[in-house]
Amino acid sequence: MKKLTGVPVSKGIGIGKAFLFLDTDFPKIPQFRIEKRQTAEEWARFLAAVHEAEEHIKSLQRAQKSLTGEDDAILNAHLLMLEDTDFHERIQKRLETNLQNIECTVRDVAQEFSQKLIASPVQYLRERAVDIADITKRLLHILLNVKKPSLADLTEDVIIVTRELLPSEAATMNRRHVKALVMGGGSRTSHTAILAKAFEIPAVFGLSGITSEVASGDTLIVDGTTGEVVIKPTAKRIEKCRMIIARAREEHGEHEALRDLPAETADGCRVILNANIEFPEEAEQVLRYGAEGIGLYRSEFLFLNAGFNAGYAEEEEQFRAYSRVLKTMGNKPVTIRTVDMGGDKIPPVFRTGEEKNPLLGVRAIRFSLAHPELFKVQLRAVLRASVFGTVKILFPMISGLTELEMALSALEEAKRECREKGQAFSGHIEAGAMIEVPSAAVIADILAEKSSFFSLGTNDLIQYALAVDRNNEQVGYLSQPFHPAVLRLIKRTIDAAHSAGIKVAMCGELAGNPSAAAVLVGLGLDEFSMSASQIPLVKQNIRRLDSETCRALAKRILTCKTVQEAEAVMKEEEGARGI
């Protein structure tokens, strides 16, 4: 028995036989010069290959009844990349300038795009290089007439072990027979990771050299929660994992029973449980977990995934993405946060120089106000999509009234432009401020006069209030949500909002902590927004609570002088409830 530990990507445990899938390398590319007169013929071959690739993707979408919104969206993204005019123009220019065969030209141009993305300091952009490799490989297979093996043909239960699984391969695999996925590369935010989570297939990535450690047919245990992969486990280990799987199924059944029940305390105090998403394809999964809406749609990932022209998402592209989410959610509200660009999330096209303190620099609403035309493109796209559902607009990192007023002014200007173009939009769109800067919490009463709602971003609020970089291993332990200062800022925000007659949501990690539910209910929080998978756990805890007890707990915790004292009070309360 051998144990390896990688990056946990998709929760759950899978037990089965390994299936080594090694067809991820590019086919061997011939390279030779052509005559000028042959460029037209080579260009025609390229266009024919693009057409064939598009038709193949569309046929997959039509034929595979099991395709959901998640994998269908990946294939749609690949269709858009195949149609990218910049990609086509660069291929044609390189073909006419270098006079090399089309296969070589396609490979070289695609590699240039990939290298630019790989060199980006933004992880999400680096991961998009995989999508470029995916469609390039598809084109080259067609141009070279190479038959590509498919995971759609699986006929028995397996655990896929591979160096890299391309998004299109993950989207079209026969997932009824895939018990887990182990990959040498990849990360939590790659498209393949998104699909694994959407399909609820346990997955562990980042195990370099895994294909040398495992042989096809080896028994594996894959724990997508801890990141552990066990090769040739003992019978005792297998039996223990089967018991864990059986218990997880029981809990899943319990959570299914909770899905349509309200999130309310035993004495009838009602709160709202929403979900956070980053990609449009996650909306369907949100509904499966019983979310009452989307409390935070992180729109910046749409910008960072803007095809070959990374960094700028055109209005139509944004409109399609927002519309899709709203249509999926029906009458359930969707809160779209305007782009939180900056800090560690800024494409090269917008980088004007190195910032010494990027998290304190031009980011979030500051970035949007510094790029007014880009900001209005996003606002118009949201407005136009609003006719398909209930949309709320959230402005991030508001630190004072002037910023909020400028953002609201931009929204009114975007509305005027839509009217001039005859573009319809909903007349009932709420616009709110994200409270994640201490100054905003301190003047919450002032901001409430111009806001339709508040959303507490506790991740940044904790970071800025305590002057702690949560990604710094040396001081990360100081990032404490139950610090007296943080709790008082939260309470101040909630009280100011309620005095002004508006509601308060929370979309930071604290909202998804089941142990924190009692305190947050007691503080008067109206809406919780979290990772969709956390909703059943938080709901289960809330339904066991009593609102009077929660208010008493919150009042007591607000008198605590240290984090340790607050945590002790919480443990005492949980013990009293038998948790």
Helices and strands as residue ranges (DSSP letters): E 2-5, E 7-10, E 13-20, G 36-38, H 39-63, H 69-82, H 85-98, H 102-118, H 123-127, H 129-143, G 151-153, E 158-162, H 167-172, G 175-177, E 178-183, H 191-199, E 203-205, H 210-213, E 219-223, E 228-231, H 235-258, E 272-277, G 280-282, H 283-288, E 294-298, H 300-304, H 315-329, E 334-337, G 348-350, G 358-360, H 365-370, H 372-385, G 386-388, E 391-395, H 401-420, E 430-435, H 438-442, H 444-447, E 453-456, H 458-466, G 476-478, H 484-499, E 503-506, G 509-512, G 514-516, H 517-523, E 527-530, G 532-534, H 535-542, H 547-557, H 563-576
